[in-house]
Amino acid sequence: MKKLLVLIVMGVFIALSMWTCKHKPDVIPKKNIHVDTTRPPVSTCSPDTVYFTNTILPMIVSNCAMSGCHDAITHAEGLNLTNYTNIACNVRAGNPAGSKLYRNMTGVEDIMPPKGMLPQTTLDAFYKWIMQGAKNNTCNDGSSNCDTVNVSYTTSVVPIINNYCRGCHNSTTISGSVNLDNYNGVLTAANNGQLMGGITGKLSPMPKYGAALSPCNIGMFRQWIKEGAKNN
C-alpha cells in the first residue's frame, strides 16, 4: 500500500512538471531591432533605370522646391517637395496620369513650375521613374560606368544642368546673374569660372538646394571645358 502511494505521488509530480514545461517559451524573444528604411539602397548605375536620388530629387528641388515655392520653409500650398516621402505622396507608382506632380508638370492641371514646362527629357525621366515604381533608389555613378572622356554639351552637360541648375538659373529667374537656359549662357559661366567654381564649391556652393554634384558629373563638366566647351 505504501509503495502504491509513493508511485501515485511520483506520477502526480511528473505530470505537473510536464504541464509546467509546456507553458514555457521555446525561444527567447529577440530584442527589437531598429531598421533604417529611410536610406535608399545603393547600387551600380544602370542605364535602364531612373534613380530618385541621382535624377528625380535634384530635378524637383531645382525646379519646384526653391525658396518661396515648395521648400521646407515656404511649402507653398502646403507642399514640401524636398524629400522622398513628400514627393512620393504626390505620385502614384506605375500611373503617371494619376500622379498630381506629373499632371502639373505636363500642363494637364495648373502648370508647374510657373515659369513654363520643363524640358521633354526631364519629363520623360520623371515618367519613367513613376512607371518603374517611383522607388526611393540611388546609385553610385562614380563607378566604372561613369564616362568622363566621351562628353559633349548636348548629351553630357545639358541633362545635368536641366536637373540641377536650370530651375534657379534661367531666363525668368537669373540667380547670381547666371542664365543657363542656353549654350551662350553656359559658355559665359564656363569662361568666367562661375560654372566650375559653383559646382566644386570654391565659390558659392551649387546647387544651392539639394545634394552636391557627384564626382562623375563634375568630371564631365571639367572635361567638356578642357576640350574647348564646344556646342556639340
NORVEN-V955362 format. One record per residue. N is the residue number from 1. SS is DSSP state (2 for helix, 1 for strand, 0 for the rest). NEAR is the number of other C-alpha atoms within 8 Angstrom. Layout:
n->N ss->SS near->NEAR
n->N ss->SS near->NEAR
This chain:
n->1 ss->0 near->4
n->2 ss->2 near->5
n->3 ss->2 near->6
n->4 ss->2 near->7
n->5 ss->2 near->8
n->6 ss->2 near->8
n->7 ss->2 near->8
n->8 ss->2 near->8
n->9 ss->2 near->8
n->10 ss->2 near->8
n->11 ss->2 near->8
n->12 ss->2 near->8
n->13 ss->2 near->8
n->14 ss->2 near->8
n->15 ss->2 near->8
n->16 ss->2 near->8
n->17 ss->2 near->8
n->18 ss->2 near->8
n->19 ss->2 near->8
n->20 ss->2 near->8
n->21 ss->2 near->7
n->22 ss->2 near->7
n->23 ss->0 near->6
n->24 ss->0 near->6
n->25 ss->0 near->6
n->26 ss->0 near->4
n->27 ss->0 near->4
n->28 ss->0 near->5
n->29 ss->0 near->4
n->30 ss->0 near->4
n->31 ss->0 near->4
n->32 ss->0 near->4
n->33 ss->0 near->4
n->34 ss->0 near->4
n->35 ss->0 near->4
n->36 ss->0 near->5
n->37 ss->0 near->5
n->38 ss->0 near->4
n->39 ss->0 near->6
n->40 ss->0 near->8
n->41 ss->0 near->8
n->42 ss->1 near->8
n->43 ss->1 near->7
n->44 ss->1 near->8
n->45 ss->0 near->11
n->46 ss->0 near->5
n->47 ss->0 near->5
n->48 ss->0 near->4
n->49 ss->0 near->8
n->50 ss->0 near->11
n->51 ss->0 near->13
n->52 ss->2 near->14
n->53 ss->2 near->11
n->54 ss->2 near->9
n->55 ss->2 near->11
n->56 ss->2 near->14
n->57 ss->2 near->13
n->58 ss->2 near->13
n->59 ss->2 near->12
n->60 ss->2 near->12
n->61 ss->2 near->15
n->62 ss->2 near->17
n->63 ss->2 near->11
n->64 ss->0 near->13
n->65 ss->0 near->15
n->66 ss->0 near->12
n->67 ss->0 near->8
n->68 ss->0 near->8
n->69 ss->0 near->10
n->70 ss->0 near->17
n->71 ss->0 near->17
n->72 ss->0 near->9
n->73 ss->0 near->5
n->74 ss->0 near->10
n->75 ss->0 near->13
n->76 ss->2 near->10
n->77 ss->2 near->5
n->78 ss->2 near->6
n->79 ss->0 near->9
n->80 ss->0 near->14
n->81 ss->0 near->15
n->82 ss->0 near->14
n->83 ss->0 near->8
n->84 ss->2 near->10
n->85 ss->2 near->6
n->86 ss->2 near->11
n->87 ss->2 near->11
n->88 ss->2 near->9
n->89 ss->0 near->7
n->90 ss->0 near->9
n->91 ss->0 near->15
n->92 ss->0 near->12
n->93 ss->0 near->10
n->94 ss->0 near->9
n->95 ss->0 near->10
n->96 ss->2 near->13
n->97 ss->2 near->7
n->98 ss->2 near->8
n->99 ss->0 near->11
n->100 ss->2 near->9
n->101 ss->2 near->8
n->102 ss->2 near->13
n->103 ss->2 near->14
n->104 ss->2 near->12
n->105 ss->2 near->13
n->106 ss->0 near->11
n->107 ss->0 near->10
n->108 ss->0 near->8
n->109 ss->0 near->7
n->110 ss->0 near->6
n->111 ss->0 near->13
n->112 ss->0 near->12
n->113 ss->0 near->10
n->114 ss->0 near->6
n->115 ss->0 near->6
n->116 ss->0 near->7
n->117 ss->0 near->11
n->118 ss->0 near->8
n->119 ss->0 near->7
n->120 ss->2 near->6
n->121 ss->2 near->7
n->122 ss->2 near->12
n->123 ss->2 near->12
n->124 ss->2 near->8
n->125 ss->2 near->11
n->126 ss->2 near->10
n->127 ss->2 near->10
n->128 ss->2 near->9
n->129 ss->2 near->15
n->130 ss->2 near->15
n->131 ss->2 near->11
n->132 ss->0 near->11
n->133 ss->0 near->8
n->134 ss->0 near->13
n->135 ss->0 near->9
n->136 ss->0 near->11
n->137 ss->0 near->10
n->138 ss->1 near->13
n->139 ss->1 near->12
n->140 ss->1 near->9
n->141 ss->0 near->11
n->142 ss->0 near->9
n->143 ss->0 near->8
n->144 ss->0 near->6
n->145 ss->0 near->7
n->146 ss->0 near->8
n->147 ss->0 near->9
n->148 ss->0 near->10
n->149 ss->0 near->6
n->150 ss->0 near->5
n->151 ss->0 near->12
n->152 ss->0 near->11
n->153 ss->2 near->12
n->154 ss->2 near->9
n->155 ss->2 near->8
n->156 ss->2 near->10
n->157 ss->2 near->13
n->158 ss->2 near->9
n->159 ss->2 near->11
n->160 ss->2 near->10
n->161 ss->2 near->10
n->162 ss->2 near->12
n->163 ss->2 near->15
n->164 ss->2 near->12
n->165 ss->0 near->13
n->166 ss->0 near->14
n->167 ss->0 near->12
n->168 ss->0 near->11
n->169 ss->1 near->15
n->170 ss->0 near->13
n->171 ss->0 near->8
n->172 ss->0 near->5
n->173 ss->0 near->9
n->174 ss->1 near->11
n->175 ss->2 near->9
n->176 ss->2 near->5
n->177 ss->2 near->6
n->178 ss->0 near->10
n->179 ss->0 near->14
n->180 ss->0 near->13
n->181 ss->0 near->10
n->182 ss->0 near->7
n->183 ss->2 near->8
n->184 ss->2 near->6
n->185 ss->2 near->11
n->186 ss->2 near->12
n->187 ss->2 near->9
n->188 ss->2 near->8
n->189 ss->2 near->11
n->190 ss->2 near->12
n->191 ss->2 near->7
n->192 ss->0 near->7
n->193 ss->0 near->8
n->194 ss->2 near->10
n->195 ss->2 near->10
n->196 ss->2 near->11
n->197 ss->2 near->12
n->198 ss->2 near->13
n->199 ss->2 near->13
n->200 ss->0 near->10
n->201 ss->0 near->9
n->202 ss->0 near->8
n->203 ss->0 near->8
n->204 ss->0 near->7
n->205 ss->0 near->12
n->206 ss->0 near->11
n->207 ss->0 near->13
n->208 ss->0 near->5
n->209 ss->0 near->9
n->210 ss->0 near->10
n->211 ss->0 near->6
n->212 ss->0 near->8
n->213 ss->0 near->9
n->214 ss->0 near->8
n->215 ss->2 near->7
n->216 ss->2 near->12
n->217 ss->2 near->10
n->218 ss->2 near->12
n->219 ss->2 near->9
n->220 ss->2 near->14
n->221 ss->2 near->10
n->222 ss->2 near->9
n->223 ss->2 near->11
n->224 ss->2 near->14
n->225 ss->2 near->10
n->226 ss->2 near->7
n->227 ss->0 near->7
n->228 ss->0 near->6
n->229 ss->0 near->10
n->230 ss->0 near->9
n->231 ss->0 near->7
n->232 ss->0 near->5
